[in-house]
């Protein structure tokens, strides 16, 4: 694997936990305490719960259960039917820390200072050539390769994959600052003719702020200045919140891009190597982590002879549409915030509150942004629950489903008396009449009131031996 960001570390940890030998090549010599991503959504917290990591991460940030858009649109996350009906605001390096420690404890071989410059694949393996921290050229051979190496992915480039899309906002300034007069809202965002401003607290006295000054179109390497942040905040909100003492500032531009394919033979792309989005909605890192959660157990099944090409192809089938949806959703929010015309902003300020006040629309936005409402396709004739997220339910022995999923297992949520096949972990839940075969990533692989079709589903999804690798 190339890249030790959040997606790469989650995937590496999943594979190692499943008993697969994993080597991660990371260009950075040291972990970074600088971060652009800062939001962990409900569905990602559920995935971390299934790995025993959610409670630890919760202690590193602050919970945001409602926020305000454009001064008038209130979004309430409390109705989410999840153990985590909120966003967790925490720096990306905290996510990397918990995932990295899990990966190393599971036996992942993390090689820092590895600069990858060549990828070659054959019918039965992949070779990656890199320069190590001492300047020596080395080659590693593996059954599969995952490119988790970000926006400027070397792996994607070496595959010859295009990264179509465009820049949607130039010269954004991002900083972590102190404030003497912070906003009363947990999260606030707005924009006008002067620019765009986003503010959210980390909960430890630091605030993440993102601004765009419409007067400036500067390159990414131009110095970011506190005065620019103060001016934009005052123009947008009428106050600069007493911003002071930034611990770091960075200027960047926002792209919307997506690779047409997430798989080429034995090579896969996850996270920013596969797709990049605007920062609006805070969905970028979360989407990458969900990519990793989808791919890890499928690769483990292929390596261990329980799954073949059809199973691996489902990664593209399931995750590419999700990446496309996130591009559209985050891009729409950013464009709404950056409207120049006073008339367009007035229309936005009328239409958005009215739309969000409608229960179906408000619920749809909550479900999609949080990841709770994301579902995968199903075959004709399959139960309507197939492909949907499995909610956390408690068994007769008091174990929650997402506790039972730990270790990368398939779990059968079954009513009492259901005929459970040998070798399948049973999660017996009273009061239900439909059994669910839940994949290691927490999605429903099969559902029914009788075991008809269950053995075939177990084989199809690599839960048991029976499909040629």
Secondary structure as GFF3:
##gff-version 3
##sequence-region A 1 469
A	DSSP	alpha_helix	6	17	.	.	.	ID=ss1
A	DSSP	beta_strand	23	26	.	.	.	ID=ss2
A	DSSP	beta_strand	39	40	.	.	.	ID=ss3
A	DSSP	alpha_helix	42	49	.	.	.	ID=ss4
A	DSSP	alpha_helix	54	58	.	.	.	ID=ss5
A	DSSP	beta_strand	62	64	.	.	.	ID=ss6
A	DSSP	beta_strand	66	69	.	.	.	ID=ss7
A	DSSP	beta_strand	73	76	.	.	.	ID=ss8
A	DSSP	beta_strand	87	89	.	.	.	ID=ss9
A	DSSP	alpha_helix	92	105	.	.	.	ID=ss10
A	DSSP	beta_strand	109	112	.	.	.	ID=ss11
A	DSSP	beta_strand	115	121	.	.	.	ID=ss12
A	DSSP	beta_strand	126	131	.	.	.	ID=ss13
A	DSSP	beta_strand	137	142	.	.	.	ID=ss14
A	DSSP	beta_strand	145	147	.	.	.	ID=ss15
A	DSSP	alpha_helix	154	159	.	.	.	ID=ss16
A	DSSP	beta_strand	165	179	.	.	.	ID=ss17
A	DSSP	beta_strand	187	191	.	.	.	ID=ss18
A	DSSP	beta_strand	195	201	.	.	.	ID=ss19
A	DSSP	beta_strand	207	213	.	.	.	ID=ss20
A	DSSP	alpha_helix	226	237	.	.	.	ID=ss21
A	DSSP	beta_strand	243	258	.	.	.	ID=ss22
A	DSSP	beta_strand	263	264	.	.	.	ID=ss23
A	DSSP	beta_strand	267	269	.	.	.	ID=ss24
A	DSSP	three_ten_helix	271	273	.	.	.	ID=ss25
A	DSSP	beta_strand	275	276	.	.	.	ID=ss26
A	DSSP	alpha_helix	284	303	.	.	.	ID=ss27
A	DSSP	alpha_helix	309	337	.	.	.	ID=ss28
A	DSSP	alpha_helix	342	357	.	.	.	ID=ss29
A	DSSP	alpha_helix	359	370	.	.	.	ID=ss30
A	DSSP	alpha_helix	401	404	.	.	.	ID=ss31
A	DSSP	beta_strand	411	414	.	.	.	ID=ss32
A	DSSP	beta_strand	425	428	.	.	.	ID=ss33
A	DSSP	beta_strand	435	438	.	.	.	ID=ss34
A	DSSP	beta_strand	444	448	.	.	.	ID=ss35
A	DSSP	alpha_helix	454	460	.	.	.	ID=ss36
###
